[in-house]
Amino acid sequence: MKRPNTVGDLSAVVTGLILACNLPASTPLWMAAFGSLAAIVVVKQMFGGIGQNFINPAIAGRIVMTVSFPAAMSAWTAPRILQTADAVTGASPLTELKNQSEALPSLLHMLLGARMGSLGEVCAAALLLGGAYLLVRRVISPAIPLSFIGTVAVVMLIANRGDFTLLAYQLLGGGLLLGAIFMATDYSTSPLHTKGKIIYGIGCGAITCVIRLFGAMPEGVSFAIILMNILVPHIEKLTLPKPFGRAKKEVRQ
């Protein structure tokens, strides 16, 4: 494409790692390579390279893989602590929750990662620790994660009629923490100003809840973030702060 080689900035490595965190442990390597091509070559490089992509590359790669290989992308491997002689795979907690199944892992297992799910979503404690590190180092702003997770918490608490146990499963299950902390906060695809970040986070949370409650799929975090990525230019336009002391335009008579 007649542009300088940017392999050395390691942005492709970051995208690949985040994409890997969104995949089941049993995903074949060639499928992961296919998703990486979609994320890095198509979504990022063909739109101008790092900082120019208008949607999150890793999420786009995951969605392409979900549509292309639905069986492989929903083949969850049980951790050893949950494996039995006749079952090493099964449904994710959100699927069990949507089907009103009683075969849910304990909340302690949800917190520590002894459950089924993608590589990077299972251990809520590790995600919260990583999020705290990013906040302390001021790599990310708390506006997006708090508004995203807070919106899901409020809507799900109302939808579950005040059941805090079901709320805990909704917050710890699926890719909510992974998406809110590590993907929705991507600089290239999220608003710059605090008011825009809050609107963006609320939108992500609302769409996630709509898909979880009324959609055929048990999870909606990836689709919610992608849809809000597309709306970011409009959010920026509506929330752009006015310069202090700007002179008013003269009205001609």
Secondary structure as GFF3:
##gff-version 3
##sequence-region A 1 253
A	DSSP	three_ten_helix	7	9	.	.	.	ID=ss1
A	DSSP	alpha_helix	11	21	.	.	.	ID=ss2
A	DSSP	alpha_helix	29	36	.	.	.	ID=ss3
A	DSSP	pi_helix	37	44	.	.	.	ID=ss4
A	DSSP	three_ten_helix	45	47	.	.	.	ID=ss5
A	DSSP	alpha_helix	57	68	.	.	.	ID=ss6
A	DSSP	three_ten_helix	72	74	.	.	.	ID=ss7
A	DSSP	beta_strand	76	77	.	.	.	ID=ss8
A	DSSP	three_ten_helix	80	82	.	.	.	ID=ss9
A	DSSP	beta_strand	89	90	.	.	.	ID=ss10
A	DSSP	alpha_helix	93	98	.	.	.	ID=ss11
A	DSSP	alpha_helix	107	112	.	.	.	ID=ss12
A	DSSP	alpha_helix	124	136	.	.	.	ID=ss13
A	DSSP	alpha_helix	143	159	.	.	.	ID=ss14
A	DSSP	alpha_helix	164	172	.	.	.	ID=ss15
A	DSSP	alpha_helix	176	178	.	.	.	ID=ss16
A	DSSP	pi_helix	179	183	.	.	.	ID=ss17
A	DSSP	three_ten_helix	187	189	.	.	.	ID=ss18
A	DSSP	alpha_helix	194	214	.	.	.	ID=ss19
A	DSSP	alpha_helix	221	239	.	.	.	ID=ss20
###
